């Protein structure tokens, strides 16, 4: 699948925490923790579970950086 989004991060699912409608999916991306909030239906459709390889695709109008 080809996408126009350039911000693609490969990682491994470390946990899936399902709520009533939203699932918080934690992904290890080269030692950094990334959390995606998606629908429970989407998480199940994608077969997300601990150890599964995924690609996080980030498409946002704003990115905020902070530094000391």
Secondary structure as GFF3:
##gff-version 3
##sequence-region A 1 68
A	DSSP	beta_strand	7	18	.	.	.	ID=ss1
A	DSSP	beta_strand	22	29	.	.	.	ID=ss2
A	DSSP	beta_strand	32	39	.	.	.	ID=ss3
A	DSSP	alpha_helix	40	45	.	.	.	ID=ss4
A	DSSP	beta_strand	53	58	.	.	.	ID=ss5
###
